[in-house]
C-alpha cells in the first residue's frame, strides 16, 4: 500500500521568470507562475496500477474536505483518502473509502499516554488493507 502524503504545489515560478530581488506582493510577479503537472494520474494508471494507494487531504472545513476526498477516490482510483481538518488535527481524522467514512478519535487513555493520531490512522489503514487482500484471495 502506498501512502501518498507529500504536499503539492499548484504552481511555480520558472528560473527564467524569477525576479532578481525579493518578490513584492504588489508587483504581480506571481502572475508568471506555471502550473505544476500532476503525477498522481500516471502513478495510479501506469507505474503502479494494481497497488492500493491512500492519499491525504488537508483543509479547514470538514464537509468540503470530505467532498474532495470522495472526488479523489473516483478520479484517481484510490483505496482511501484520509481527511485532516487543520484546526483540530491532533483530535480526529476521517478516513474516507468508497464504502465508508469513519471518524477516528483518540480515547481518553490514548490522550493521556500521548498516543499520536497517526498511530490510529496506520491501524485503520492496516485493517482496511488486510480486508482488501482477504477479499482478493
Buried (B, 14 or more C-beta within 10 A) or exposed (E): BBBBEEEEEEEEBEEEEEEEEEEEEEEEBEEEBEEEEEEBEEBBEEEEEEEBBBBBBEBEEBEEBBBBBBEBBEEBBBBBBBBBBEEEEEEBBBBBBEEEEEEBEBEEEBEEEEEEBEEBBEEBBEEBBEEBEEEEE
